[in-house]
Amino acid sequence: MLWERETATAAAEAALRRAARGRGSLLLVEGALGAGKSAFLDSLTSLSDRHGALVLAAHASPSEEGFEYGVVGQLADACPPVGAGWPADSFAALVDVAAPGRPLVITVDDLHWCDAASLRALLTVLAPGVPDGVVLVVSVLSGHVRVGRPRLRAVLARATSTVDLCPLGPRSVRALAEAAYGTRVEEPFARALHTASGGSPLMVHGLLDEAVYRGLAPAGAHAQAVATLRPDRVRRRLASYLGTQPADVRRAAHALAVLGTAADPPLLDALAGLTGPARARAVASLRRSGLVGDDGSVLGSVLRDLLAEALPADQRSALRGAAADLLYRAGYPAETVAEHLMAVPALHGGRTVALLRAAADSALHRGSPRNAARYLRRALVNVPSAGLERARLLVDLATAERSFAPAASLHHVVEALPLLHDAHERAAALARLGPLYLDPAAFRIRSTFRRLIHDLRRCPPAERPSTISEEADRDLLLRLRARAYVLSTDDRDAHAMLSAFQGLGPDPATRTPGEREMAASLIHHALVTNSAPARRLGALAARLLQREPAAPDRIHTVLPLALNVLAATGHPGDAAAWLHAAAPAAARQGAEAELVVIRATQALVALTAGRPGRARREAQTIEAAAEGGDGDLPPVCLAAVALIALDTEEPERAERLLARHPLHAEDPQLTALLHAARGALSARGGDPRTALHRFRTAGHVLEQIGWRNPVMLPWSGCAALMHHRLGEDQEAVTAARQDVERARAFGAPLPLGRALGVLGRVTAGRAGTERLEESVAVLEQSSSPYELSRALHALGGRPEQDPARRLALYRRALELAVDCGAPWLADRVRRRLDDTRAETAASSADHLTPSERRVARLAASGLSNSAISLRLGISSRMVERHLTQSYRKLDIPGKTHLPYALEGVPAEPAE
């Protein structure tokens, strides 16, 4: 089926109708390369059959141009009354006898390749005009140089009508795609196909054949892949066309393909080696051939690449290098110049490195760190393997890579450090890396920090670079020390940090980035070691964030730890606001690694805010992105995701993530979380003894590094629950009290309420209930409806509770669990609530009088009060009185709850 060829078909229909009336017509079909001229001429066979016409078809080609009367011979061969023995020079007689009494349609495809003898024969027949009853349809390639031959021009001048086959629109391209795939094509895929092909039928079919062959489904996910396809059939057709063109046209085509959108006339003249008039003629020819658009650029990215690839590799590289030089001299943006340099195998001259660095800066500024890294890697190829220039390029490359390849970023900084002779430059290079992404075991990074801090402190002022002031020097030292503290597991550092934290005072210095980073590291250390109350830590963390803009590059500092402090101290709203502002900026800048940290922290904040459903969804998204990416999650993100999985009752997911991470045995927090996850799995599997061992091992790991705050991991509470299962009640209470004491010292409602809840669960009798009551009271002041729902659920399960209170506790627990998005908890509470309701209803029904029970039964069956009155022969007022008493005794709000309340209650014999 032909698409968007209605005008051409209508012209052919009109010519056939004229032929039926005994009149002749010459229909000229023009079109660009691959516009579908041959397909249109082929379609005339069925059209002519409907009009009772005979069709004689011939196809001129370059390979047969040297055969005299080659086209006429093809027409004679196709004529049944004539056959192959007809004299080739008797074309006029052939026209006369071919189809006596009915119209004759003669088609000649690619007439511009017609041999000279056949052209003369055509001119002879057409000299008096097109013969009566004959429709002559010829096609030519628009802009082809051979169209200018005198005899061909003379034939075309006799055309009675002309049609131009235009490119296809988006709807037709989509229809062709759906026909090729035999299924629905998604809009992004269809749009990409139209853009890449420029609407050329040749390109559309070529791309579709290649896409189907490669197994690309017509889905939006494969839209970008369409532009990378290079159909071989199009490549051959393009090479054949260019081979027949004059040198000027070929040079212009290649220069246009290389320059792309930067093909200004002066640049094109210089690159193609043409003068203005010659260039104008060549571009006009290419435009008529459909290779170049009205704006003077090559149509479609695929066609542009195929034109460039048609050149031999050495010529293409030379043309790219020349284009880069021309664009640089013309003042084009650095990235435009750099794209050409990227295609040149051997770069020469120091200017190329400067250009590639400028392009990298531009790419980073517009939010494309991957392109920046491409340019810098290419620049590295052009510099010596040692020296200051290479070191600085490596540092710039690490800065770009930290947004999507943190491991490579660390590797390149470490490679650069020995090449930087100045301590300040080495320190500035290392300070570009965020400690949250660093692998402490890699490249002996802890000792590297210590050595640099030592060198920087010993560096005399006279040796300080003129660009670094004394204040900047001090700030750089603070930033390095903050990072070293975060990565340290040394007791000496822990004592130094505690001493420094105590010296901060209520109003610490936060004017410079180094001061804020140092304060953040000290505050976080005080949090994990439980060395200061939550109120003070939260106030200090909030003060830090007020001075920090919500920018993605802050993720590569110590400042994100202040966000964790805010969440842990019961101020998730402040942290959420900062993260909400930073996330869109990270997305715009292409800061992939930064966005992972932001989203992981957002998920942890959602958990501490009592929104476990949202936290679980965010964590699962982060996990899926990491599995589809190039590397592992950074430890800080993995810890957040694992904590969320544990707290939302998915220990198997936490265990899987932690066990396969390369740092699970090196990072103490990850090690402890892995033991906790395996402990939870053992507990779920009915093995409390193994679970207890796992939880205590997790606690031992954390105690070794001084982490004593249960807000980080309540391992002691988990161990208490396992002791309780094993019947070791005294050990259970002791372990639970440890968490309570530490949580009280910290002072945040969430960990204290959780610890009190565990203590209540493992304490027998009224004392346990009192601890649970206290847990609920504390959690009422927290930001977490999730933990409050858990506490209410536990309190409702105490045997000391009376039925009415138990029902009220379960109802509120269920409401909170549903509201906070915790279906796993809601299901558990709902089952307990249903059981309690059934027990309460059965017990309450025993107190109903026989009359009340009969009335309640009839009301539960759906009868109205008046119907019950008639059935039992009592007044409506008496019915209402019995129902009111039934509601009170059954503890239900009204009639609609009667069927449920009476379930399992035996009927009265009189009923």
C-alpha positions in Angstrom: 0.0 0.0 0.0 1.2 3.5 -0.9 1.1 6.2 1.7 0.6 9.9 1.0 0.6 9.4 -2.8 -3.0 10.4 -3.4 -2.0 13.3 -5.7 0.2 11.2 -7.9 -2.5 8.5 -8.1 -5.1 11.0 -9.0 -2.9 12.3 -11.8 -2.5 8.8 -13.2 -6.2 8.2 -13.0 -6.9 11.3 -15.0 -4.4 10.3 -17.6 -6.0 6.9 -17.9 -9.5 8.5 -18.4 -8.1 10.7 -21.1 -6.5 7.6 -22.8 -9.9 5.9 -22.7 -11.3 8.9 -24.6 -8.5 8.5 -27.2 -6.2 11.2 -25.9 -2.5 10.9 -25.0 -0.6 12.0 -21.8 2.9 12.2 -20.5 3.1 12.0 -16.7 6.4 13.0 -15.2 7.1 11.6 -11.7 9.9 13.4 -9.8 11.3 12.7 -6.4 14.3 12.6 -4.1 16.6 9.7 -3.6 14.5 6.9 -2.1 11.2 8.8 -2.4 9.4 5.7 -3.7 9.3 6.5 -7.5 9.7 2.8 -8.5 7.0 1.7 -6.0 4.6 4.2 -7.5 5.3 3.1 -11.1 4.8 -0.5 -10.0 1.5 0.4 -8.5 0.2 1.6 -11.9 -0.1 -2.0 -13.1 -3.2 -2.8 -10.9 -4.5 0.7 -11.6 -4.2 0.2 -15.4 -5.9 -3.2 -15.1 -9.0 -1.6 -13.6 -9.1 0.7 -16.7 -8.6 -2.2 -19.2 -5.2 -0.8 -20.3 -2.1 -2.7 -21.3 1.1 -1.9 -19.4 4.6 -2.0 -20.9 7.3 -1.3 -18.3 11.0 -0.7 -18.5 13.6 0.3 -15.9 16.7 2.2 -17.1 19.9 1.7 -15.0 23.6 2.7 -15.1 24.6 -0.9 -15.9 22.5 -0.9 -19.1 23.2 2.6 -20.3 25.7 1.4 -22.9 23.2 -1.1 -24.6 21.7 0.5 -27.7 17.9 0.5 -27.5 18.0 -1.2 -24.1 14.9 0.5 -22.8 12.9 0.0 -26.0 14.0 -3.6 -26.0 12.5 -4.1 -22.5 9.2 -2.6 -23.7 9.1 -4.9 -26.8 9.8 -7.9 -24.6 6.9 -7.0 -22.4 4.4 -6.6 -25.4 2.6 -10.0 -26.0 1.7 -9.3 -29.7 5.3 -8.4 -30.5 7.8 -10.4 -28.4 11.6 -10.4 -28.4 12.0 -10.6 -32.1 10.6 -7.1 -32.8 13.1 -4.7 -34.4 14.4 -2.4 -31.7 14.4 0.6 -34.0 10.7 0.3 -34.8 9.4 1.8 -31.5 6.7 3.9 -33.2 5.2 0.8 -34.9 5.3 -1.1 -31.6 3.2 1.7 -30.0 0.7 1.4 -32.8 0.2 -2.4 -32.7 0.7 -3.0 -28.9 -2.8 -2.5 -27.7 -5.3 -2.0 -30.5 -8.7 -0.9 -29.2 -7.7 -0.2 -25.6 -5.5 2.2 -23.8 -1.7 1.6 -23.6 0.4 2.6 -20.5 4.2 2.8 -21.0 6.3 3.3 -17.8 10.0 4.0 -17.8 11.6 4.2 -14.4 14.8 6.3 -13.9 14.6 7.8 -17.3 17.8 9.8 -16.6 19.8 6.5 -17.1 18.1 5.8 -20.5 20.4 4.9 -23.3 20.7 7.5 -26.1 19.1 5.4 -28.9 16.0 4.8 -26.8 15.8 8.5 -26.0 15.9 9.2 -29.8 13.1 6.7 -30.4 11.0 8.3 -27.6 11.5 11.7 -29.1 10.5 10.4 -32.5 7.2 9.0 -31.2 6.6 12.2 -29.1 7.5 14.7 -31.9 3.9 15.1 -33.1 2.7 14.8 -29.5 1.8 11.9 -27.3 0.0 9.2 -29.4 -3.7 8.9 -28.9 -4.8 6.5 -26.2 -1.3 6.3 -24.8 -0.2 7.2 -21.2 3.6 7.5 -21.0 4.8 7.7 -17.3 8.5 8.4 -16.7 10.4 9.0 -13.4 13.6 10.9 -12.8 15.7 11.6 -9.7 15.3 15.2 -8.8 18.5 17.1 -9.1 20.4 14.3 -10.9 23.1 15.7 -13.1 22.0 13.6 -16.1 18.6 15.2 -16.1 20.3 18.1 -17.8 21.0 16.2 -21.1 19.4 17.9 -24.1 17.4 14.9 -25.4 16.2 14.1 -21.9 15.1 17.7 -21.3 13.3 17.5 -24.6 11.4 14.5 -23.5 10.5 16.0 -20.2 9.4 19.2 -21.8 6.5 17.4 -23.4 5.0 16.3 -20.0 1.3 17.1 -19.7 1.4 16.8 -15.9 4.1 16.5 -13.2 4.0 15.0 -9.7 6.6 15.4 -7.0 6.8 12.6 -4.4 7.3 14.3 -1.1 8.7 12.8 2.2 6.2 10.9 4.3 4.7 12.4 7.4 4.7 11.0 10.9 1.4 9.1 10.6 2.4 7.3 7.4 5.8 6.4 9.0 4.0 4.9 12.0 1.6 3.0 9.7 4.6 1.5 7.8 6.2 0.5 11.1 3.0 -1.2 12.3 2.7 -3.0 9.0 6.4 -4.2 9.4 5.9 -5.3 13.0 2.4 -6.5 12.7 1.6 -4.9 16.1 1.0 -1.5 17.7 4.0 0.8 17.7 4.6 3.1 20.6 4.6 6.8 19.9 8.2 7.6 21.0 9.5 4.8 18.7 7.5 6.0 15.7 8.6 9.6 16.4 12.3 8.5 16.5 11.8 6.6 13.3 10.4 9.6 11.5 13.2 11.9 12.8 16.0 9.5 11.8 14.6 8.8 8.4 13.5 12.3 7.5 10.4 10.7 6.0 12.2 9.1 3.1 10.5 5.8 2.2 13.9 4.3 1.5 15.2 5.3 4.9 12.0 4.2 6.7 12.1 0.7 5.1 15.8 0.4 5.6 15.6 1.3 9.3 12.6 -0.9 9.9 14.3 -3.9 8.2 17.4 -3.3 10.4 15.3 -2.8 13.6 13.4 -6.0 13.0 16.6 -7.9 12.2 18.2 -6.7 15.4 15.1 -7.7 17.4 14.3 -4.1 18.6 10.7 -4.1 19.8 8.7 -1.0 18.7 8.7 0.4 22.2 9.6 3.7 23.6 12.6 2.1 25.4 14.2 1.4 22.0 13.5 4.9 20.5 17.1 6.1 21.0 18.5 2.9 19.4 16.7 3.8 16.1 19.1 6.7 15.5 22.1 4.3 15.9 21.0 2.0 13.1 22.9 2.1 9.8 21.0 0.1 7.2 23.3 -1.5 4.6 20.8 -1.2 1.8 20.7 2.6 2.3 24.5 2.7 2.5 24.8 0.9 -0.9 22.1 3.1 -2.5 23.8 6.3 -1.2 27.2 5.1 -2.4 25.8 4.3 -5.9 24.2 7.8 -6.1 27.3 9.6 -5.0 29.5 7.7 -7.4 27.5 9.1 -10.3 27.8 12.7 -9.2 30.4 15.3 -10.1 33.3 15.9 -7.8 31.8 19.2 -6.5 28.6 17.5 -5.4 30.4 14.8 -3.7 32.7 17.2 -1.8 29.8 19.3 -0.8 27.9 16.3 0.5 30.8 15.1 2.6 31.5 18.5 4.0 27.9 19.0 4.9 27.8 15.7 6.6 30.9 16.5 8.7 29.8 20.0 9.6 26.3 19.1 10.5 24.3 22.0 11.8 27.3 24.3 11.7 27.4 24.3 7.8 27.6 28.0 7.3 28.4 28.9 3.6 31.9 30.3 4.3 32.8 27.2 6.4 31.3 24.9 3.8 33.3 26.6 1.0 36.5 26.3 3.0 36.0 22.6 4.0 34.8 21.4 0.5 37.3 23.5 -1.4 34.6 25.2 -3.5 33.8 28.7 -4.6 30.5 30.3 -3.7 28.7 29.7 -7.0 30.0 26.1 -7.3 29.0 25.4 -3.7 25.5 26.9 -4.4 25.0 24.6 -7.4 26.2 21.5 -5.6 23.9 22.2 -2.5 21.0 22.9 -4.9 21.6 19.6 -6.6 21.7 17.8 -3.2 18.6 19.6 -2.1 16.7 18.5 -5.2 18.0 14.9 -4.6 16.4 15.0 -1.1 19.7 14.7 0.8 19.7 18.3 2.1 16.9 20.3 3.6 15.8 23.8 3.0 18.0 25.0 5.8 21.1 23.6 4.0 21.8 20.8 6.4 21.7 17.0 5.7 18.3 15.5 6.4 18.3 13.1 9.4 21.1 12.0 11.6 21.3 8.5 10.0 21.7 10.0 6.5 24.3 12.4 7.8 26.4 9.6 9.4 26.1 7.4 6.3 27.4 10.3 4.1 30.3 10.8 6.4 31.1 7.1 6.6 31.1 6.9 2.8 34.5 8.5 2.9 37.6 6.4 3.4 38.7 6.5 7.1 41.9 8.6 6.5 40.0 11.2 4.5 37.2 11.3 7.0 39.7 12.0 9.8 41.4 14.7 7.8 38.1 16.3 7.1 37.1 16.2 10.8 40.4 17.8 11.8 40.0 20.5 9.2 36.4 21.1 10.4 37.5 21.4 14.0 40.2 24.0 13.0 37.7 26.0 10.9 35.0 26.0 13.7 37.6 27.0 16.3 38.7 29.9 14.1 35.1 30.9 13.5 34.4 31.1 17.2 32.1 28.2 17.6 31.4 26.7 21.1 34.1 24.5 22.5 31.8 21.4 22.5 31.0 21.8 18.8 34.7 21.8 18.1 35.5 19.0 20.5 33.0 16.6 18.8 35.1 16.8 15.7 38.4 16.3 17.6 36.9 13.2 19.2 36.8 11.6 15.7 40.4 12.3 14.9 42.7 9.4 15.8 45.9 11.5 16.3 45.7 15.0 17.8 48.5 17.4 17.5 49.2 20.7 19.2 48.7 21.9 22.7 45.6 23.8 21.7 43.6 20.6 21.2 43.9 19.7 24.9 42.8 23.2 26.0 39.8 22.9 23.6 38.8 19.6 25.0 39.1 20.9 28.6 37.0 23.9 27.7 34.4 21.6 26.1 34.4 19.5 29.3 33.7 22.6 31.4 30.8 23.5 29.1 29.4 20.0 29.3 29.5 20.0 33.1 27.9 23.5 33.2 25.0 22.3 31.1 24.5 19.1 33.2 26.3 16.5 31.1 29.1 14.9 33.1 29.3 11.9 30.9 30.2 14.1 27.8 32.6 16.0 30.0 34.4 12.8 30.9 34.5 11.8 27.2 36.3 15.0 26.2 38.8 14.7 29.1 39.6 11.0 28.4 40.3 12.0 24.8 42.6 14.8 26.0 44.5 12.4 28.2 45.5 10.4 25.1 47.3 13.5 23.9 49.4 14.3 26.9 52.5 12.5 28.3 52.0 9.7 30.7 53.5 11.8 33.5 53.6 15.4 34.4 51.5 18.2 35.9 49.3 18.6 32.9 48.2 15.0 33.0 47.6 15.2 36.8 45.3 18.2 36.4 43.4 16.4 33.6 43.0 13.4 35.8 41.6 15.5 38.6 39.2 17.2 36.2 38.2 13.8 34.9 37.6 12.6 38.4 35.3 15.6 39.1 33.2 14.7 36.1 33.2 11.0 36.9 32.1 11.4 40.5 28.6 12.0 39.2 28.2 8.6 37.5 31.4 6.5 38.2 32.6 7.1 41.7 35.0 4.2 41.7 36.7 5.4 38.6 36.8 8.9 40.1 38.7 7.7 43.1 41.1 5.7 40.9 41.9 8.8 38.8 42.5 11.1 41.9 44.8 8.5 43.4 46.6 8.2 40.1 47.0 12.0 40.0 48.3 12.5 43.5 51.9 11.4 42.9 52.1 13.7 39.8 51.1 16.8 41.9 54.2 18.1 43.6 52.4 20.8 45.7 50.6 19.6 48.9 47.8 22.2 48.4 47.0 20.8 44.9 47.0 17.3 46.2 44.7 18.3 49.1 42.4 20.1 46.8 42.2 17.1 44.5 41.4 14.7 47.3 38.8 17.2 48.7 36.8 16.9 45.5 35.8 13.3 46.4 32.8 12.8 48.7 33.6 10.6 51.7 30.2 8.9 51.4 31.4 7.3 48.1 34.9 6.4 49.2 36.0 2.8 49.7 38.2 3.0 52.8 40.1 -0.2 51.8 40.9 1.0 48.3 44.3 2.6 47.7 44.9 2.9 51.5 42.7 5.9 51.4 42.8 6.5 55.2 46.6 6.7 55.3 46.5 9.0 52.2 44.3 11.5 54.1 46.5 11.4 57.1 49.6 11.9 55.1 48.1 14.9 53.2 46.9 16.5 56.4 50.4 16.1 57.8 52.0 17.6 54.6 49.6 20.5 54.6 50.2 21.4 58.2 53.9 21.4 57.7 53.8 23.4 54.5 55.4 26.8 55.4 53.4 29.9 54.3 56.2 30.9 51.9 55.5 27.8 49.9 51.8 28.3 49.7 50.7 29.1 46.1 49.8 32.7 45.5 46.3 31.7 44.6 45.7 30.2 48.0 45.1 32.6 51.0 45.8 31.6 54.6 42.1 31.3 55.2 41.6 29.0 52.2 44.6 27.0 53.4 42.9 26.5 56.8 39.6 25.7 55.3 41.1 23.0 53.0 42.8 21.5 56.0 39.4 21.4 57.9 37.7 19.7 54.9 40.4 17.0 54.8 40.3 16.4 58.5 36.5 16.1 58.4 36.7 13.4 55.7 39.5 11.6 57.6 37.3 11.6 60.7 34.3 10.2 58.8 36.4 7.3 57.4 38.3 6.6 60.6 37.8 3.6 62.9 40.7 4.5 65.1 40.1 5.0 68.8 42.5 7.9 68.9 40.4 9.7 66.3 37.2 8.9 68.2 38.7 10.6 71.3 39.8 13.6 69.3 36.4 13.9 67.7 34.6 13.8 71.1 37.0 16.4 72.5 36.5 18.6 69.4 32.7 18.2 69.6 32.6 19.3 73.3 34.5 22.4 72.2 32.0 23.3 69.6 29.7 25.1 72.1 26.2 26.2 71.4 27.2 28.5 68.5 29.9 26.7 66.5 31.7 28.4 63.6 29.9 27.6 60.3 30.9 30.5 58.1 33.2 28.5 55.7 32.6 25.2 54.0 35.5 23.6 55.9 34.0 24.7 59.2 30.6 23.3 58.3 32.1 20.0 57.1 34.1 19.6 60.3 31.0 20.4 62.4 28.9 17.9 60.4 31.5 15.1 61.0 31.6 15.9 64.8 27.8 16.0 65.1 27.5 12.7 63.3 30.1 11.1 65.5 28.3 12.4 68.6 25.1 10.9 67.2 26.4 7.3 66.6 28.4 7.2 69.8 25.4 8.6 71.8 27.6 11.4 73.2 25.1 14.2 73.2 21.3 14.6 73.5 19.1 14.6 70.4 17.9 18.2 71.1 21.3 19.6 70.8 22.4 17.6 67.8 19.2 18.4 65.9 19.7 22.1 66.6 23.3 22.0 65.4 22.4 20.1 62.3 19.6 22.5 61.4 22.0 25.4 61.8 24.4 23.8 59.3 21.7 23.2 56.7 20.5 26.8 56.9 24.0 27.8 55.6 24.2 25.1 52.9 22.5 25.7 49.6 20.5 22.7 48.4 22.9 21.9 45.6 23.9 18.4 44.3 27.6 19.0 44.7 27.1 19.2 48.5 26.7 15.4 48.3 30.4 15.2 47.8 31.1 16.7 51.2 30.4 15.6 54.7 27.2 17.6 54.9 24.7 14.8 54.0 25.5 13.3 57.4 23.8 16.3 58.9 20.6 15.2 57.1 20.9 11.8 58.8 21.3 13.5 62.2 18.1 15.6 61.6 16.1 12.4 60.7 17.5 10.5 63.7 16.8 13.3 66.2 13.2 13.6 65.2 13.4 16.5 62.7 12.6 14.7 59.4 10.8 17.7 58.0 13.8 19.9 58.0 15.8 17.2 56.2 13.0 16.5 53.7 12.8 20.2 52.7 16.5 20.4 51.8 16.4 17.1 49.9 13.2 18.2 48.0 15.0 21.3 46.8 18.2 19.4 45.8 16.7 16.5 43.9 15.4 18.5 40.8 18.7 20.2 40.5 20.6 16.9 40.5 18.2 15.6 37.8 18.8 18.6 35.6 22.6 18.4 36.0 22.7 14.7 35.1 24.2 14.1 38.6 23.3 10.4 38.8 25.5 9.5 41.8 24.3 12.5 43.7 20.7 11.7 43.0 21.1 8.2 44.4 22.4 9.6 47.7 19.5 12.1 47.7 16.9 9.5 47.1 18.3 7.1 49.6 18.3 9.8 52.2 14.8 10.8 51.3 13.7 7.2 51.8 15.4 7.1 55.2 13.7 10.4 56.1 10.3 9.0 55.1 10.9 6.0 57.3 11.7 8.1 60.4 8.7 10.3 59.5 6.6 7.2 59.9 5.9 6.6 56.2 7.3 3.1 55.7 5.3 2.4 52.5 6.9 5.4 50.8 10.3 4.5 52.2 10.0 0.9 50.9 9.0 2.0 47.4 11.9 4.5 47.2 14.3 1.9 48.5 13.1 -0.6 45.9 13.5 2.0 43.1 17.1 2.7 44.3 17.9 -1.0 44.3 16.5 -1.5 40.8 18.5 1.4 39.5 21.7 0.0 41.1 21.1 -3.4 39.6 20.7 -1.9 36.1 23.7 0.5 36.6 27.5 0.1 36.4 28.4 -0.2 40.0 27.4 -0.9 43.6 25.5 1.4 45.9 27.8 3.5 48.1 27.9 2.3 51.7 25.8 5.2 53.0 23.0 4.4 50.5 23.2 0.7 51.0 22.9 1.2 54.8 19.8 3.3 54.3 18.2 0.7 52.0 19.0 -2.2 54.3 17.7 -0.4 57.4 14.4 0.3 55.5 14.2 -3.3 54.4 14.7 -4.5 58.0 12.2 -2.1 59.5 9.6 -2.9 56.9 9.9 -6.6 57.5 11.9 -7.5 54.4 15.1 -9.1 55.9 15.6 -11.3 52.9 16.0 -8.2 50.7 18.4 -6.6 53.1 20.5 -9.8 53.4 20.7 -10.1 49.6 21.8 -6.6 49.0 24.3 -6.6 51.8 25.8 -10.0 51.1 26.7 -9.2 47.5 28.2 -5.8 48.2 32.1 -5.9 48.1 32.4 -3.9 51.3 30.1 -5.9 53.5 33.1 -7.4 55.4 35.1 -4.1 55.4 32.6 -1.5 56.5 31.5 -2.1 60.1 28.0 -0.7 59.7 27.3 -2.9 56.7 28.8 -5.9 58.6 26.5 -5.2 61.5 23.4 -4.8 59.3 24.2 -8.1 57.5 24.3 -9.9 60.8 21.0 -8.2 61.9 19.4 -9.2 58.6 20.5 -12.8 59.0 19.3 -12.7 62.6 15.8 -11.6 61.4 15.7 -14.4 58.9 16.6 -17.0 61.5 13.9 -15.6 63.8 11.4 -15.8 61.0 12.5 -19.4 60.3 11.9 -20.4 63.9 15.5 -20.5 65.1 15.7 -18.0 67.9 19.1 -19.3 69.2 20.8 -18.6 65.9 19.0 -15.3 65.6 20.2 -14.3 69.1 23.8 -15.1 68.1 23.4 -13.0 64.9 22.0 -10.0 66.8 24.7 -10.1 69.4 27.4 -10.3 66.8 25.9 -7.2 65.1 26.0 -5.4 68.4 29.6 -6.5 69.0 30.7 -5.0 65.7 29.1 -1.7 66.5 30.4 -1.6 70.0 33.9 -2.1 68.7 33.7 1.2 66.8 31.9 3.0 69.6 28.4 3.1 68.1 26.1 2.9 71.1 23.0 4.7 69.9 20.0 2.4 69.4 18.7 4.8 66.8 21.4 3.4 64.4 20.4 -0.3 64.9 18.4 -1.5 67.9 20.3 -4.8 68.1 20.0 -5.1 71.9 16.2 -5.0 71.6 16.2 -7.6 68.9 18.4 -9.8 71.2 15.9 -9.3 74.1 13.0 -10.6 72.0 15.0 -13.7 71.1 15.9 -14.3 74.8 12.2 -14.0 75.5 11.3 -16.6 72.9 13.9 -18.9 74.5 12.3 -18.5 77.9 15.4 -16.6 79.2 13.3 -13.8 80.8 16.0 -12.2 83.0 18.4 -11.9 80.1 15.6 -10.6 77.9 14.8 -7.8 80.4 18.5 -6.9 80.9 19.0 -6.6 77.1 15.9 -4.5 76.7 16.8 -2.2 79.6 20.2 -1.5 77.9 18.3 -0.1 74.9 16.0 1.9 77.1 18.8 3.5 79.1 20.7 4.5 76.0 17.6 5.8 74.3 16.7 7.8 77.4 20.2 9.3 77.3 19.7 10.3 73.7 16.2 11.7 74.3 14.5 11.3 70.9 11.0 10.0 71.2 11.2 7.4 68.4 14.1 5.2 69.7 12.9 5.6 73.3 9.3 4.6 72.4 10.6 1.6 70.4 12.9 0.5 73.2 10.1 0.8 75.8 7.9 -1.3 73.6 10.5 -4.1 73.5 10.9 -3.9 77.3 7.1 -4.1 77.8 6.9 -7.1 75.5 9.5 -9.1 77.5 8.3 -8.0 80.9 5.6 -10.2 82.5 2.5 -8.9 84.3 1.3 -5.4 85.0 4.9 -4.0 84.8 5.1 -5.0 81.2 1.8 -3.4 80.4 2.9 -0.2 82.1 6.1 -0.1 80.0 3.9 -0.5 76.8 1.6 2.3 78.0 4.7 4.4 78.5 5.9 3.4 75.0 2.6 4.6 73.5 2.7 7.9 75.4 6.3 8.6 74.2 5.5 7.7 70.6 2.5 10.0 70.6 5.1 12.8 70.7 7.1 11.3 67.9 6.8 11.8 64.2 6.1 8.2 63.4 2.6 6.8 63.2 4.2 3.5 62.1 6.0 2.9 65.4 2.9 4.1 67.3 0.8 1.6 65.4 3.2 -1.2 66.4 3.1 -0.1 70.1 -0.7 0.0 70.1 -0.8 -3.4 68.6 1.6 -4.8 71.2 -0.4 -3.1 74.0 -3.7 -4.5 72.7 -2.2 -8.0 72.9 -1.6 -7.9 76.7 -3.8 -10.4 78.6 -4.5 -7.7 81.2 -6.5 -5.6 78.8 -10.3 -5.7 79.0 -12.1 -6.5 75.7 -13.4 -2.9 75.1 -9.9 -1.4 75.6 -8.3 -4.1 73.4 -10.8 -3.4 70.6 -10.1 0.4 70.9 -6.3 -0.2 70.7 -6.5 -2.5 67.7 -8.9 -0.1 65.9 -6.5 2.8 66.3 -3.5 0.6 65.4 -5.2 -0.5 62.2 -6.1 3.1 61.3 -2.5 4.2 61.7 -1.1 1.3 59.8 -3.3 1.9 56.8 -2.7 5.6 56.9 1.1 5.3 57.0 1.2 2.8 54.1 2.2 -0.4 56.0 -0.1 -3.2 54.6 2.0 -5.9 56.2 1.3 -4.4 59.7 -2.3 -3.6 58.8 -3.0 -7.2 57.9 -1.6 -8.4 61.2 -3.6 -5.9 63.2 -6.7 -6.7 61.2 -6.5 -10.4 62.0 -6.1 -9.6 65.7 -9.0 -7.1 65.6 -11.3 -9.7 63.8 -10.4 -12.3 66.4 -11.1 -9.9 69.3 -14.4 -8.8 67.8 -15.6 -12.4 67.4 -14.6 -13.2 71.0 -16.2 -10.0 72.3 -19.4 -10.5 70.2 -19.8 -14.1 71.5 -19.3 -13.1 75.0 -21.6 -10.1 74.8 -24.3 -12.1 73.1 -24.5 -14.3 76.2 -25.9 -11.2 78.0 -28.8 -10.7 75.6 -32.2 -11.6 76.8 -34.2 -14.0 74.6 -36.4 -11.2 73.3 -33.4 -9.0 72.5 -31.7 -11.8 70.7 -34.8 -12.5 68.6 -35.2 -8.8 67.7 -31.5 -8.5 66.9 -31.6 -11.6 64.7 -34.5 -10.3 62.6 -32.9 -6.8 62.3 -29.6 -8.5 61.2 -31.6 -10.3 58.4 -32.6 -7.0 57.0 -36.1 -6.5 58.3 -37.3 -3.0 59.2 -38.5 -2.1 62.7 -42.1 -2.1 61.6 -41.7 -5.5 60.0 -40.2 -6.9 63.2 -43.1 -5.4 65.1 -45.6 -7.2 63.0 -43.7 -10.4 63.0 -43.4 -10.6 66.8 -46.6 -8.8 67.7 -44.9 -6.2 69.7 -44.9 -2.4 69.4 -42.3 -0.5 67.3 -41.2 1.3 70.5 -40.4 -2.0 72.1 -38.4 -3.1 69.0 -36.4 0.1 69.3 -35.8 -0.5 73.0 -34.5 -4.1 72.4 -32.2 -3.0 69.6 -30.8 -0.1 71.8 -30.0 -2.6 74.6 -28.5 -5.0 72.0 -26.1 -2.3 70.6 -24.9 -1.4 74.1 -24.3 -5.0 75.2 -22.6 -6.0 71.9 -20.5 -2.8 71.8 -21.5 -1.9 68.3 -22.5 1.5 66.8 -25.7 0.4 65.0 -27.8 -2.1 63.0 -25.4 -2.5 60.1 -22.9 -4.2 62.5 -25.4 -6.8 63.8 -24.7 -9.6 61.3 -21.0 -9.5 62.2 -21.6 -9.2 65.9 -24.0 -12.2 65.9 -21.7 -14.6 64.0 -21.2 -17.8 65.8 -24.0 -17.0 68.3 -26.5 -20.0 68.5 -30.1 -19.2 67.7 -32.9 -19.4 70.2 -35.0 -22.6 70.0 -38.1 -20.4 69.6 -36.7 -18.8 66.6 
